[in-house]
Amino acid sequence: YEQMGRASVKYAPIIGGWYASAFFNLPDTIDLCLVDGPPGNTGPQARYPALGHVADRLSPGAIVILDDLNRSDETQTFERWAQEHPTYHHWRCANERGMGLLQKPMEQ
């Protein structure tokens, strides 16, 4: 990942339909995770596994953003995440493609 002032940005390209192996070498704590891939044509709920890979590293108050929430597949993924993490706050943002946000509680 790349140090950018106070933030470290980890870019995980999609190779062969899912995130490159670099995705699995994550920092110890994550404050913000943007899930914008794999593409919708990769397979059913292709983005669903992303939260499972980062959940144990999310810092208190961390936010996970799921892009393209206007697509039914991403809506289903977001709803599953909200059900599986009932203590997380979750809300939707109305923009061109839709966006779902989950926030880990400050204390858990």
C-alpha positions in Angstrom: 0.0 0.0 0.0 1.0 3.6 -0.4 1.5 6.1 2.4 -0.4 9.4 1.6 0.1 11.8 4.4 -2.0 10.5 7.3 -3.6 7.7 5.2 -2.4 4.5 3.7 -4.2 3.6 0.5 -4.3 -0.1 -0.5 -5.3 -0.7 -4.1 -6.3 -4.3 -4.9 -6.8 -4.8 -8.6 -9.2 -7.3 -9.9 -7.5 -10.2 -11.6 -9.4 -13.3 -12.8 -12.7 -12.1 -11.4 -11.7 -11.2 -7.8 -9.2 -9.1 -5.9 -5.5 -9.7 -6.5 -3.6 -11.5 -3.7 -2.4 -8.1 -2.5 -5.9 -7.7 -1.0 -5.1 -10.3 1.6 -2.0 -8.5 2.9 -4.0 -5.9 4.8 -2.9 -3.4 7.4 -3.8 -4.2 11.0 -6.5 -1.6 11.2 -8.8 -0.2 8.6 -10.8 3.0 9.0 -12.4 3.1 5.6 -13.0 0.4 3.0 -14.5 1.1 -0.4 -15.9 -1.9 -2.2 -16.2 -1.0 -5.9 -15.7 -4.3 -7.6 -15.6 -7.0 -8.8 -17.8 -6.1 -11.7 -21.5 -7.2 -11.6 -21.0 -9.8 -14.4 -18.4 -11.7 -12.3 -21.0 -13.8 -10.6 -23.8 -13.6 -8.1 -23.0 -11.4 -5.1 -19.4 -11.2 -6.2 -18.7 -8.4 -3.7 -20.2 -10.2 -0.7 -16.9 -11.8 0.5 -15.1 -8.4 0.8 -16.6 -7.6 4.2 -15.6 -10.9 5.6 -12.0 -10.3 4.6 -11.8 -7.0 6.5 -14.3 -7.2 9.3 -11.8 -8.3 12.0 -9.5 -5.4 11.1 -12.1 -2.6 11.1 -11.3 0.0 13.7 -14.1 1.3 16.0 -16.2 3.7 13.9 -14.8 2.4 10.6 -16.9 2.8 7.5 -17.4 0.3 4.7 -18.8 1.7 1.4 -20.5 -0.5 -1.2 -20.8 1.1 -4.6 -23.5 0.4 -7.3 -26.3 -0.2 -4.8 -28.9 0.5 -7.5 -28.1 -3.0 -8.9 -30.1 -5.8 -7.3 -27.0 -7.9 -6.7 -25.3 -5.2 -4.6 -28.6 -4.5 -2.8 -28.7 -8.2 -1.8 -25.1 -8.1 -0.7 -25.7 -4.9 1.4 -28.8 -6.4 3.0 -26.8 -9.6 3.9 -24.0 -7.5 5.5 -26.6 -5.5 7.5 -28.2 -8.7 8.8 -24.9 -10.4 9.6 -23.6 -7.3 11.4 -26.7 -6.1 13.3 -24.7 -3.7 15.6 -23.3 -1.8 12.6 -25.2 1.3 11.5 -26.2 1.2 7.9 -27.7 3.6 5.5 -28.1 4.2 1.8 -27.1 7.3 -0.2 -29.1 8.2 -3.2 -26.7 9.1 -6.0 -26.4 8.1 -9.7 -25.4 4.5 -8.9 -26.5 4.2 -5.3 -24.2 3.6 -2.4 -24.5 1.7 0.9 -22.6 2.5 4.0 -22.0 0.4 7.1 -20.3 1.8 10.2 -18.9 -0.3 12.9 -19.9 0.9 16.3 -17.4 2.9 18.3 -17.4 0.2 21.0 -18.4 -3.4 20.5 
